[in-house]
Amino acid sequence: MKKLITLLLLGFVSLNISAQRTYWQQEIDYKMNIDVDVDKHQYKGTQKIVYTNNSPDELTRVYFHLYFNAFQPGSMMDVRSRTIADPDGRVRDRISKLSDDEIGYQKINSLKQDGKDVKFTHDGTILVVELNKPIKSGAKTTFDMKWDAQVPLQIRRSGWSNSEGVEFSMSQWYPKMVEYDYTGWNPNPYIGREFHGVWGDFDVKITIDQDYVVGGTGVLQNPNEIGHGYEKPGTKINRKKPGPITYHFVAENVIDFFWGADPDFIHTTAQVPNGPKLHFFYQETVDKEASPEENAAYKKYWEQLPELTVKGFEYASKHFGKYPYPQFSTVQGGDGGMEYPMGTLITGGRSLGSLIGVTVHEFYHSWFQGVLATNEALFAWMDEGFTSYASAETMLHIFDRESDFPYAGSYRGYYGIVESGLEEPLTTHADHFNTNRAYGAAAYSKGAVYLGQMSYIIGNETFRKGMLSYFDTWKMKHPTAADFLRVMEKESGMVLDWYNEYFVNTTKTVDYGVRALIGDENKTVIELERIGLMPMPIDILVEYTDGSSEMFYIPLRIMRGEKPAENDLKRTVLEDWPWTNPTYTFDIPVAGTSVKRVSIDPSQRLADIEKSNNSFDVEGMIKK
């Protein structure tokens, strides 16, 4: 199947969906064998990589990520955490205090290209490899690598002995080929933020003490040998003597691979109807630092988690695209919640709402990053923001609740960063935000608001169709902000480049107000003003004293189109508003005394930073 996808990609021109560029993506196959020393928190690894250069360029050098090298005193991650104005509370100065047996490292012992040694240099978290022979466009090459690694004491995402006592949280754990895409190589040093990966297949064998239960990316190939909840019901596991056992996982067409392991893991499963098999791994005593009463509650919540997660997966597949993989693993570990292909690491000592909340947020990353694999470093908001948007409405569905506006939290986060004066454009590279707060607000809050306003601009029904079309068009690829916009333009028939130019590329804000309302016996004149620098189409609700209401809609001229009506109210489409004009006036053929209230955007989707001027209560204020 993957080979067919490759052939299609090589000949695929994006038909005006990819900003007029011919689309291509690299391809990689990993075969890895890992031997874990659980007492020393070290392991030895070998990997054979078959790398296919589908780019139009000849490559004379390649790079690998060595993420564990970040967990050493003096690393870029360490220095950044100790010098940024608002450090991540999980990191702060902890890296600088690690002892020799607590640091992380990945040391490459040997590397061959097509059977011949190649020169390489360790440069912090990046391995620089000078090739013996260039990889021509369309050609393949094979790398054979041997390395030694030490797992760091758990600080950020990866490590051993996390705060709840989980032994191994194994993410960013292997030498990972750097992605080469339309921007060129992406050898970004690891300082704690986002990731980008090459699409490919993983065949991974992990040898570890047989008491350890391992879960993560991929489908286990030897369940009857492993046991630990993987085997078929009624299968008896007969091990002749104590010692290590090898877990063999295979994952096809993914961008990364993670795993977690602990001897105290409970392993349960649940089946999504017409969907994947869900795996759950959590400790018998969920949080080693918590009281027995707290742990009893935590364990109960984990027992409830599978049913709720199934409900969430069904909603996600219906509204955002069908999950394409055969399994998903929710593994206790890490330092909060972090997404990976086919699974997630989450901390387990949580209330039920928090537990399902973090699970839903992380599994949505399998849509927005695991399947729609944007470069998180450049488009973190398309990952975290889209995930936050989808999670908000899914949580309401799971708990059978209703809300007029489930995205209010994201909007508040966006308004807060605007008010603080710390906002930076969404185009800022994830590693280069001046503050963690600015990054978080951009990626999570403003990214979700981006979708909320897109729904406002093109209409919710069109937006929903566009989200499914985006998934179907760009799954198993690396979409950009321009690619998403082209899908929405195609779905809506509108021109939308202005939206990204303002909301993504700048920090200009939306602020519209009802400036004046003048009425007489025959008509009412309504004057609006644009106060903020970002133009938007405007919905106006007019409520009358007899209890009736109607909508007035002002398209933005540069949209070159209009959204359809979204409810049963009478709607009048007015003349377009040129973005250069600071005011706009229209009249309605009713007496001023018949008008009760005029309001901008009753749907709340317009991210207007000053709500106080968005409505005009007419009672006692009519001018004759």
N, C-alpha and C positions, 0 to 999 in steps of 0.2 A: 504493500500500500504506500509506504513512504517513497519508494522509487518512482511510482506513478506521480505522486505529488511533486517530486523533484522535476520530472519531465515537464509537468504542467507549468511549474514556476519558471523554468528556463525559457519557455516560449510565451510567458504571460506578460502582456502589456496591460496596464491597469485601466484602460478605457476611461480616462479622465477621472478616475477615482483616486489616483495616487499622485496628484499634483503634476500630471504630465510626465512622470518619470517611468521608465521601464523597471518593473519590480523584479528583484532577485533576492535570494537569501542563501547564506552558507549552510552547510550540512556537516554533521559530525556523528560518529559512532564511537562510543566508549565501551571498552571491556575492562573491568577493574576487578582486582583481587585484593582484599584488605584483611590483614591479620592483626587483631586487636589485643594488646596487653592491658587488661582492665585494671590491674594493680598500679601500673605506672602511668596510665592514661596516655599511652602511646600506641602507635600502630605503624606497620610497614605496608606500603602499597605498590602495586604495579598496575600500569594501564597501557592498553594498546588503543590508539586512536586512529581512525580512518577519517581524514578531513577532506571534504570536497569544496573546491573553490568555484562557486557558481557566480562569482563577481566577474565583471568585465576586465578586471585588473590582474596583472601578474604580481604575486606576493613574494618578496625576498626576505621577509622577517615575519615571525609570529610572536605572540605574547600569551602568557598564562597568568591567571590570578592565583596568588598564594595568600589567601585571606587570613589564615591563622597567624601570619607574621605581623599582623596589626596588633596582636596582644603581647607586645613587648615594650618595656620602658623606653621612652624616646621615640616611639613610632609616630607616624603622622596622626593616627587616631588618638593616641595618648596626648600629644601636644595640642591638637585641636580641642579636645575635651577640656584641657586645663586652661585654655586661653579664650574660648568663646564666652560671650557675656552670660549666656544662660545654658550651662552644660546639661546634658542628659543626666538625670539623677541616678541612673543605673550605672553610669560610667564614671563621671567626675575625674578623680585622680587615682582610681583603682588600678588602672594598668601600670602606672608608675611604681606601684608597690608590689607587683608580682615577683615572687621568687623564681629561681631557676626551674624548679619543678612545677611551677604554676603558669609559666608563660606558654604561649602557643608558638608553634613553628611548623613550617613545611620546607624540608631540605631535599632538593633534587639531587639524587646520587648519579643518575645517568639518564641521557636522553639521546635517542637515535631517530634519524629520519630515513626511512626506507632502508633500515639495517646499518646505517653508518652514523657514527657519533657526530653530533652537532655542538657548536659552541653556544653556551648560554651564560647569562649573568643574573644573579639574584639582585633585585633592586627593590628592597622593602617588600611590598605585597605584590610585586610584578616580577615575573620571570621574562627576560628578554632573550629571544632565540634568533640567532643568525643562521639562516638556512644554507645547507650545502648546495641545494639547487632550488631555483624559484619554483613556485607552484603556479603553473600557467592557468589562465582562465579555462574553466571546464575540467581541470585535471584533479586527480586525487593524490594524496600522499599519506604515508603511515608513520606515526610516531610511537615509539616504545619508551616508556618512562618507568623509572624506579625511584621511590622517595621514602623518606622517613618523616614522621610527623608526631608532634606532641599536642594533645588537646589542651587548650587553655582552661584554667579555672573559669567557670561560667561568669561572664561579665555582660557581654552584649550578643544576644542571639545564640551563639555557639558556646559549647564548653561542657565541663564535667561539674557535677554537684551544683545544680541550680538551687535557688533559694528554698525550694520545696523538697530538695533531696533527690531529684531525678539524676541518675548517674551520667548519662550521655545525651546531649542535645547536639546532633551532628548536622550542622548546616554550614555551607561555605567550607567544606572539609577536605576537598580534593583539589589538586591542581586543575583549574578550569580554563579551557581555551577562551581567550578574549574574543569578543564578537567583532567581526569586520562587516560593516554595512555601508550604506550610501554616504555616511559621513567619514568613512575610513575606519581605522582602528580605534577601539575604545578602551585603552589601558589605564583606566582611572584608578589611582591608589585607593585602598579601602580605608575610609575614615568614619564609616558607620552608617552610611545611608543606603543608596539604592543599587539595583543590579540590572544586568543585561546578559543574555545568554544565547548561544548558538542552538538552533533546532537540531535535534538528533535523537538517537536511540542509546539507551543505557543497559548494559548487562553487568550487574554488580554482584560479587560474591563477598560476603562479610563473615569472616571466621571469628568467633567470639565464644566465651565460656557458655556452656549449654544452659546455664541457669538464666541467662539474659533473654528477655523478650524484646524483639526488634520490630519496629514498624516504621513505615515511611513511604517514599515514592515507589511506584512499581507494583507488579504482581508477583507474589512469591511463587517460585517454580517447584519447590520441594516441600509442600505443606505436610505431607505424611511423614516426612523425616523430622520436621521441626517440632510439630505439636504446638504447644503454647497458644491454643485457640485457633490455629490455622487449619488443622487437620479436619477431615470430614467427620461428621458426627459418628461416634461409635468406633473410630479408628484408635487402635492401641499403639502407643509409641514404645518400642522396645529398644533401649540403648544398653549396649553390652557393658560399657564402662564409662566412668566420668571423663570429662574432657571437653574440648571445644567442639562446636558445631558450626556448620556453614549455612548461612541464609543466602539464597540465590534469588535476586530480584531482577525483573526485566521491565523496562518502561520504554514505550515507543513514542517517538515524536514529542519530546518534552525539551525544556530549556535548562533544566537543573535536576538535581537529585539530593534528597535529604533523608536522614533517618534519626531515630531516637531509640535508646535502649536502657532498660533497667531490669534488675532481677525481680522486682516486686510488681511489675506491671500486670494488671488485669487486662485481658484482651477480649472485647466483645465486638459483635458485628450487627449490622442492620442492612436490609436490602431496600433500595429505592425502586418502586415499581417502574419498570421500563427504563431503569437507570443504573447507576453504579452500586457496587457493594461498598458500604461504609464500614471502616474499621476504627475502633476506639481503644486507646491504650492509656491507662491511668494507674497510679499506685494504689495498692491496697489501703495504705495510710496516705491519703492524698497529699497532705502537707505535714512534713515531719516536725515542723515547729508549732503546729496548731494543737488545740486541746482535743481530747477524745470526742467531746460533744460537737465541736466544729467539724472534725473529720467525718463523723457520722453523717452530718448534713451534707458535706461536700460529696461523699460517696453516693448519697441518695440522688444528688443532682446529676452526677455522672451517669447513674443508672437511667435517669429520665432523658438524658441528652440524645441518645440515638433516635427516639421517636420524633423529637422536635427537629432534629437535623434532617431527617427524611422529609418532613413537611417543608422545611426551608429549601431543600434541593428541588423538590417538585415545583415550587413557586419560581425558583430561579430559572429552571429549564424552560418553563412556559413563557416567562416574561423577558428573559435576557438571552436565550439561546440554549440549546440542549447540550448538557455536559457531555464531552466526547470520550471520556476515559472510563475504563472498567471499574475503577476503585478510587476511594478517597480515604486518607488516614488522618484522624485527629489524635495527635500524640501529645501527652503532657510533657512539658519541658520548656526550655528557653527562658525568656525574661518578661513575657507578656503575651504577645501574639505575633506570629510571623508566618507569612505565606510561602509555600513552595509548591511545585507541580505535584498534583495528586495528594496534597496533604498540607498540614500545618502543625507547628509547635505552639502550644498555649500553656500558660500556667493554670493550675487546676483548682486552687483554693479560692473559689468564687461563689457568689450567690447564683441561683439558677438563672436569673435574668442576665447577669454578667457572663456566665458560662456559655449560654446559647448566643449571647450577643457577640462575644469575641469569636465564637465558632462560625457564626454566619458571616461576620466581617471577613474573616480569613478565608472561608471557602469561596466567597465572591472573588477573591483574588485569582481563583482558578478560571474565572471568566476574564477579569480585567488584569491581566499580566500573565497568568499561566497559559491561557489560550490566545487572548489578544495581547501578544507579548510586546507591548510598547517598551521602548528604552526608558526604564524608570528614572534614570539619572536626568534625562531631558524632559520627560513627560510624567513626572511623579503624580501630577494632578489627574492624569487619565487613568491611573492605577488606583491610588488611594481615594481620590474624589469620586470616581465612578462607583467604586466599591462602597463608599459611605452612602451615596445616594440610594443604591440598590438595597443595602442593608436596612436602611431606615424603614422602607415600606415592607420589607420581608418580615421584620420583627413584629410589625402590627398583624400581619397575616398569621404568623405562627401562634400568637397569643390571642387571636380573634378579637383584636381591638380596632377601633376606628379613630381617625384623626383627619381634620380638615387639611392639615399641612404637616406631614411627617418629617419634612426636611428642615423644620424650624431651627433645630440645633446647629446645622451647618450654616444657615444664614446668619445666626447670631455670632458664630465664630468668625465669619467673614466681616460682619459689621465691626466686631471687636478689633480686628487687626487694622482695619481702615482707621478707626478712631485713635488707635495707638500711635499712628504715624510710622509704624515699622514695616508696613506692607512692601513687598517686592514683587516684580512681575512674575507670572507663571513661567515665563521663558527662562528664568534663572536656573542654572544647573543645580541639582539637588545638593551637591557638596558645597556650594558657594553662597548659600544664603547667609546673611550677616548674623542671624539669630535662629535658634531652633524654633522659637515661636513663629517667626515669619515663615519658615519652611512648613511647619505643621498646619498653619492657617491656609497657606497656599495649596498644599497637596490635598489635605482632607476637606477643609471647609469650602474654599473657593472652587476647588475641583467639583464638588457636589453642586454648588450654586451654578456652575457653568451648565450642568445638565438641566437644573431647574429652570434657568432662563431660556435654554434652548427649547424646552417644552412650551414656555410662554410665547416665544417668537414664532414657532411653526405650528403650534397647536398640539395638544397632548396625544391625540390619536395618531397624527403623523409622526410625532416623536417616538411613540411606542413601535410603530412599524420600522422607523429608522434604526432603533436600537437592535432589533432583530436582524435587520439587513446588515448593519455594521458587523454583528457577530458572524453571520454567514459569509460575508464578503472577506473578512480579515482574520478568521480563525486560523491558527497555526502559522501566523505571519507576524510581522513587526509593523503595525500601523502607527502613523504619526498623527499629530493634531490636524494637519491638512487632509489626511485620508478620512478621518472621522467627519470633517466638515463637508467633504465632497459627497459622502453618503447622505448626509442630512440635506444637502442642496438637491441631490437627485430625488430624494423622497418628497421634499416639499415643493420643488420647482422654484425655489427662491435663490437669490444671491446672498451668501452669508459671510463672505470674506471679511466684511467690516466688523463682524462680531468678534472674531479672533484678533483682529488688528487692535481693537480696543480692550477687550476683557482679558485676553491672554498676553498680548505683547506690552501692555501698559498697566498702570495702576489708576487710570482715570475711572471715575465713579458715576453711577446713575443717580440723579436727583431731579425729579419732576415735581411741580406743584400746581395746585389750582389757584391761579392768581386773582381772578375776579369772576363774579357772576352778576349780571345785570338783567333784570327782568321787567317787562311791562305786561299789558293786558294780552298781547299777541304772541310774544316770543320771549325766550330766555337766551342770553348770550353768555357763553362760557369761554373764559380765557385761561390758557395753560401756559406755563413757562418751563423751559429747560434750564435748570440751575447747574447741574453737574456737566462735566465735559463729555460724557459718553451718551450718544443718542440711542434711543430704543423706540420701537412701536408702542403705542399706548392703548390700553383698554380703559374705558371710562364707564362706570355704572352710575346711572341717574335713577334715583328713587323718588317717587311722586307721593304727594300727600294722600292720595286715594289708596295707597298700599301697593301699587304696581311699580314695575321697574323695567328698564331697557338698557341695552348696551350700545355704546358708540366706540368704534374702532378706528384708530388712526395709524395706517401703515407708515413705516419709514420709507422714504422715497428710494434710498439705495438698496432696499430689499428686492425691488422689482417683483413684488408679489404680495400676497396677503394670506393669512391663515384662515382656515374655515371657522365657522361659529362653533363654540365648544359647549353650549348649553341651549336650553329651549327658550331663553329670553329673546325678545325681538332685538335684532342687531342692525345698526346702520353703519356701513363702511364709509368713512369720510375721505376727503382728499388727502393724499400723502403729505407727510411733514418733512420738508427738506432739513437735513441735519444742521445746516448753517443758520437756520432761523431760531432765535432764542424764545420766541413766543408763537402761539397758535390759537386762533379764535374760531369758534363755530357756534351756530345757534340752532335751537330746537323750537319748533312751532307750538309752544305751550306757554301759558302765562307764568310769569315768575312766581306767583303765589301758589302754583301747582307743584313746584319743585321742592322736595324736602331735603335731599342730600346729593352731592356729587362726589364720587370717589374714584381714584386711580387704582387700577389693578386689585380688584377684590380677591383674586386667586392667591395673592401673596408671593407669586413667583418672581416678580420684578424685584431685583436686588437694589431697591431704592434706599439710599443710606439715611434719608431724613423722612420719616413717615409722618411727622407732624403736619406737613403741608400737603399731604396726599388726598385730603378730603375737605369738603366745604359744607358745613351744616347750615342750611339756608334759613332756618327758623329765626326770625327777628333780624335777619341781615340782608334782606332784599333791598336793592337800590331802585327807586322809581325813576 
